[in-house]
Amino acid sequence: MRKSTTIALITTGLVALGCSSGGTDSAVGSGSAGDDKKATVAKVGEPARDGKFEFTVKSSKCGVAKVGTDLLGQKAQGQFCLVTLNVKNIGKEAQMFDGSSQKAYAADGTEYSADGAAAMYANKNAETFLNDINPGNQVTGVLVFDIPKNVKLAKLELHDSPFSGGIDVTLG
């Protein structure tokens, strides 16, 4: 009985955390507040909003074999795709940016997760994972995706939290 109570409390806490994250609000640029469906897909260089964050993808570069220095680094299993991203808190309270909540997709719909270990080497100040951003502040960092050598990324799905709906940004 105690195990089920603990599980119920944890589940309730996670649901409450998701609700307080501002998670399902998505917009690109100046989308209207009354839209029932997901906002238009953004492009590289265009601001895109999900919840309390405004994302701007600055650039993406694939074909990278290693991140870090000669002494400390990580080699790709396939190839690294490095996505330089600006994240601005547009909310009224601090919000944690979690690089592991971000996803990338190939044209065929195959989903790739961000590589947090490689991101530590690609970012000098670790701004792309578990970083609280205060209201009005912004950070720029690099998301790293380890994908097969013959794959090209088509889009990113960016999230203000693990529970948000996300916003798509095309890379083409």
Buried (B, 14 or more C-beta within 10 A) or exposed (E): EEEEEEEEEEEEEEEEEBEEBBBBBBBBEEBEEEEEEBBBEBBBEBBBBBBBBBBBBEEBEBEBEEBEEEEEEBEBEBBBBBBBBBBBBBBEEEBBBBBBBBBBBBEEEEEBEBBBEBBBBBBEEBBBBEBEBEEEEBBBBBBBBBBEEEBEBBBBBBBBBEBBBBBBBBBE
